[in-house]
Amino acid sequence: MEKIASLKHKVVIITGGTRGIGFAAVQGFLRSGAKVAMLGSRKETVDHALDLLKKENPNYPVQGYYPDLNSEQEVQHLLEEVEKDLGSVDILINNAGISDAKSIYEYDDEHFSKVMQLNVDAVFRMIRMCAPIMKKKGKGAIVNTSSMVSLYAQRSGSAYPTSKFAINGLTKSLARELGKDGIRVNAVAPGIIETDMVKELDERIIQAMASQIPLQRIGQPEDIAHAMMYLASDMASFVNGAILSVDGGFVG
Ligand code: NAD
C-alpha cells in the first residue's frame, strides 16, 4: 500500500473501520504515520480489527471505539475520548454504511429510515460535530463515501441509492459552506469492490461483473483507501466538493 507523507501525525477518525474498505483505510492511514480512531458497531469486531493491526505493528497509534453514530451524546463523548487518546480530529472519513436490495413492494417506512439513518443522518451528525473542532484549527479534511449507484441508481433497494445521492448533495453543499474555514469536503464513489459480501459470490459471477468494467477487474478495498488518503491529504489541497469515481471506468 502507498504512503502519503502529509498524513503523518494527523488525527483521523474512520467510521466503519473494522472491515472492508474502512479497514483498508485504517491500515493506509496508519502506514502513512497518522493516528487513527477506528470506529465499529460492536466491541467484538473492534477488538478483532485491533488484534490484526497490532500483529502488523504493535506500535501503531490506533484506538478502537464503538459509539452509536445516531446518538449525539455518544458522538460527543467519542470526540472527547479521541482528543484525550490521540489529539483533536484533523481528518474525518465517513465510511460506515449499509446497502440494500429490497423491492419497493417489501419496504416499510422503518426499513427505509434505517438505511437513511446510518448512510445520511449519521454522516451529517459526524460532520456537524467535527467541523467546529476543525474550524478552530483553520484546517480540516472530510471524506464521505458515496457509490457508483449515486450516478446510475439500482434496480432494487431504492433507499441505498437515495442515501448516496444525498451524500453527494451533502458533500457539495458543505464544501461550499466550510471552504472558507479551511475545511475541504469531498467524497469517493466506489464501484464494485471485493469486500466480504462480494467474496462470498461464485467466481463466475465475479468474472461476469469484472467483464463489464473497462479495466476488466473488480476493485480492491485498497483502491478506495488510496483515494480517501489522497483526498484527505495536502496533495488534494485545492480539491473541494469533488465526487471522485473509483470504479475502473464502469458505466452503468
Ligand atoms: P462492509 O459491510 O464491509 O463494512 C461496513 C462497516 O460499517 C463495518 O466496519 C461496520 O462495522 C460498519 N457499520 C455497519 N453498520 C453500522 C452501524 N449501524 N453503526 C456503525 N457502524 C456500522 O462495507 P464496505 O463494503 O466496506 O462499504 C463501506 C462503504 O463503502 C459503505 O458506505 C458502502 O456504502 C460504500 N460502498 C461499498 C461498495 C462495495 O462494493 N463494497 C461500493 C460502493 C460503495
Residues whose N, C-alpha, C, O or C-beta is under 5 A from the ligand:
A	BS01	NAD	G16 G17 T18 R19 G20 I21 G22 L39 G40 S41 N95 A96 G97 L118 T145 S146 S147 M148 P190 G191 I192 I193 T195
